[in-house]
Amino acid sequence: MCILFDCFSVSIIFSSEHSVHLQHPATMVDRTVYAADKTPDLPLRQVFGRQRVNEDLCKLAANSGLLTVETFAMLGDDIASVKATLKNLVPDLTALGADGPAQELALTCLAAVWKTCSTMQDHFAARRAKMEEDPSKVPEIPGEDHAEFRETFVSRHPDVLLPLHREPHRKFVERVQRDYLVHGFVHVYEVGEIRTRNEQIAQKAGLSKNAEDLLRVVTIDQPSAANSESQVMDKLHAFFITLEYLNICEFSVAAGPLKYLAQLEEWRHENRGLALLLTVDTLIRKKVHRVSSDHRKQFTTFSAAFLEVLNNHKQLWNDARSSAELDKYKQAALTAAPVTPKKRARSTSPEPPLSSAKARKNKARRTRQKAQLQKAKAVLSNSGNKEKDTPRKAARDERVPAKEWQTITAFKYSGGRRCPFYNSSLGCRFGDQCKLKHSCAECGKDHPWHGNH
């Protein structure tokens, strides 16, 4: 059984043994500059690039309203009807060419685009059904195509080195491409799931996620844990290089990846700890995934969602620090105290009988002292409870500047008390479990005062 589809300008063939292969490299993409409201979708621009359609003809098709693969596929049932429809869509046939042969050649070129789009449209549902039938199967990319991905990246970024510990593994590139083709957005991959070229990928047996084959045993890649902060940074470099390989996001400062890596590098030198680095990276990339999946119309690309999180969700850096501090307290609370063996009680000799008036007098004096001590303790406990009932102003942490703390606590507002540590540059260590309200001390909005006012 063979199923052909074209997205990222590739064709995936499923053989009868369920092996998957990729044909036709996905490097030719249309680079024509269109008007803002006349830009075709990415799959259609990839078809333009594959068919080597010239820029004038691409702009003519876009200006005529042919902006999606679905629209192109509905131009007609055969080549003759498609050419007739194209002639009706173009008001001035001289735009296709100066003479008859040039116009016929342009129509033939657009008919080739229609043929490709029609094939994609017919097999799109079957392709998705085949991939969802066995989620553990990842399409393979031929070695020459992967080499072309790498060559294109090196030509675009001659100043970026690709050592083995920062170059993405071919298996990981295949997995990201499969997930993006099926779901349409970039998944959140754990750092251990991001594999580099210097790693040996081991596979383990598991159960299929398909509802019809629940008990079928499949082989899946076994993730490897990151052992150091530098290894985490190397894996993140490999992840963003993979996105450029697949034409999802450019590896640059303007697109977001290099800006994020620079901020993360600076932040990890100020906040040491592998767990802290993993926490902040997970929070930020999960937020990018949530923004790109929930607001697809507003943020149409991964780069737009990434820049939105980096520029307008800076509180995630403080949240990561607070979450790590809270985890330390939880770990300390769950850790059992060491059990010390009980000592054998010392043998006591019976007290001698009271034989003198002096001994009786001393015993009476000790009894009075014990009663006075208990009375004093009771008085002190009552006064302590009264002090607890009256609310006290939060004490400033030494890590928060005095001027900043004075400004935060000087704001007057109504309603529930707002957490001063959440509004400071230190952040609240209790996170979502804090009893105070996490909102701005000045305007009351859902963001900290520090960094926003």
Residue pairs with C-beta under 8 A, 6 or more apart in sequence:
1 14
1 15
1 16
2 13
2 14
2 15
3 12
3 13
3 14
3 123
3 126
3 127
3 130
4 11
4 12
4 13
4 119
4 123
5 11
5 12
5 120
5 123
5 124
5 127
6 43
6 46
6 47
6 50
6 116
6 119
6 120
7 43
7 46
7 120
7 181
8 26
8 46
8 177
8 181
8 246
8 247
9 24
9 25
9 26
9 27
9 28
9 29
9 46
9 47
9 49
9 50
10 22
10 23
10 24
10 25
10 26
11 22
11 23
11 24
12 20
12 21
12 22
12 127
12 139
13 20
13 21
13 23
14 20
14 130
15 21
18 134
18 137
19 140
20 137
20 138
20 139
20 140
21 139
21 140
21 142
22 139
22 140
22 141
22 142
22 145
23 142
24 50
25 144
25 145
25 148
26 46
26 145
26 246
26 247
27 148
27 149
27 152
28 46
28 49
28 50
28 52
29 45
29 46
29 49
29 247
30 40
30 45
30 46
30 48
30 49
30 53
30 58
31 49
32 45
32 48
32 55
32 58
32 59
34 40
34 58
34 59
34 62
35 62
35 63
38 59
38 62
38 63
38 67
39 62
39 67
40 48
40 58
40 61
40 62
40 66
40 67
40 68
41 67
41 68
41 69
43 68
43 69
43 120
44 66
44 67
44 68
44 69
44 72
44 117
45 58
47 69
47 72
47 113
47 116
47 117
47 120
48 58
48 113
50 116
51 109
51 112
51 113
51 116
53 61
53 109
53 110
53 113
56 95
57 96
57 106
57 109
57 110
60 90
60 95
60 96
61 110
61 113
64 89
64 90
65 71
65 89
66 72
66 75
66 89
69 117
69 120
69 121
70 117
70 121
72 113
72 114
72 117
72 118
73 114
73 117
73 118
73 120
73 121
75 81
75 82
75 85
75 86
75 114
76 82
76 84
76 85
76 114
79 111
79 114
79 115
82 110
82 111
82 114
83 107
83 108
83 111
86 107
86 110
86 111
87 93
87 107
90 96
93 103
96 102
96 103
96 106
96 107
97 103
97 104
97 105
97 106
128 182
131 137
131 178
131 181
131 182
132 182
133 210
134 208
134 210
134 213
134 218
135 208
135 209
135 210
136 206
136 208
136 209
136 218
136 219
136 220
138 171
138 174
138 175
138 178
139 174
139 177
139 178
140 174
141 170
141 173
141 174
141 177
143 170
146 170
146 173
149 173
149 245
149 246
150 162
150 167
150 245
153 160
153 162
153 241
153 244
153 245
153 251
154 160
154 162
156 244
157 251
160 251
162 241
164 196
164 197
164 198
165 196
165 197
165 198
165 231
165 234
166 196
166 234
166 237
166 238
166 241
167 196
167 197
167 238
167 241
168 194
168 195
168 196
168 197
168 238
168 239
168 241
168 242
168 245
169 195
169 196
169 197
169 199
169 201
169 238
170 197
171 195
171 201
171 221
172 193
172 194
172 195
172 238
172 242
173 242
173 245
173 246
175 221
176 186
176 187
176 189
176 242
176 243
176 246
177 246
179 186
179 187
180 186
180 246
180 248
184 296
185 289
185 292
185 293
185 296
185 302
186 243
186 248
186 249
186 288
186 289
186 292
186 302
187 289
188 282
188 285
188 286
188 289
189 239
190 223
190 282
191 226
191 232
191 235
191 236
191 278
191 281
192 223
192 224
192 225
192 226
193 221
193 223
194 235
194 236
194 238
194 239
195 201
195 221
195 224
195 235
195 238
196 234
196 235
196 238
197 238
199 224
201 221
201 222
202 221
202 222
203 219
203 220
203 221
203 222
204 219
204 220
204 222
205 217
205 218
205 219
206 217
206 218
206 219
206 220
207 214
207 215
207 216
207 217
207 218
208 214
208 215
208 216
208 217
208 218
210 216
226 232
226 235
226 274
226 278
228 274
229 268
229 272
229 274
229 277
232 274
232 277
232 278
232 281
233 261
233 264
233 265
233 268
236 261
236 264
236 281
237 261
240 249
240 251
240 257
240 258
240 261
241 251
243 249
243 251
243 257
243 302
244 250
244 251
248 302
249 255
249 256
249 257
249 301
249 302
249 303
249 306
250 257
250 303
251 257
251 258
252 258
253 259
253 262
255 303
255 306
255 307
256 303
256 306
256 307
256 310
257 306
259 310
260 284
260 306
260 310
263 310
264 277
264 280
264 281
267 280
267 317
268 276
268 277
271 277
271 321
273 324
275 324
275 327
276 320
276 321
276 324
279 320
279 323
279 324
280 316
280 317
280 320
280 321
283 316
283 319
283 320
283 323
284 309
284 310
284 313
284 316
287 309
287 313
287 316
288 302
288 305
288 306
288 309
291 299
291 305
291 308
291 309
292 299
292 302
292 305
295 305
299 305
299 308
309 316
314 451
315 447
315 448
315 451
318 425
318 426
318 427
318 448
318 450
319 427
319 431
321 426
321 427
322 427
322 428
322 429
322 430
322 431
323 431
325 429
326 429
326 430
326 431
326 433
329 429
354 360
354 363
393 409
394 409
394 420
394 421
396 402
396 405
397 421
397 424
397 426
399 426
400 421
400 424
400 425
400 426
401 425
404 424
404 425
404 450
405 420
405 424
408 420
408 423
408 424
408 441
408 449
409 420
409 441
411 441
411 442
413 441
413 444
415 437
415 444
416 436
416 437
417 436
417 437
418 436
418 437
418 438
418 439
418 440
418 441
418 444
419 428
419 434
419 436
419 437
419 438
420 441
421 427
421 428
421 429
422 428
422 434
422 436
422 438
422 439
422 448
423 440
423 441
423 448
423 449
423 450
424 448
424 449
424 450
425 450
425 451
427 448
428 434
428 436
428 438
432 438
438 446
438 448
439 445
439 446
439 447
440 446
440 447
440 448
440 449
440 452
440 453
441 449
442 449
442 453
443 453
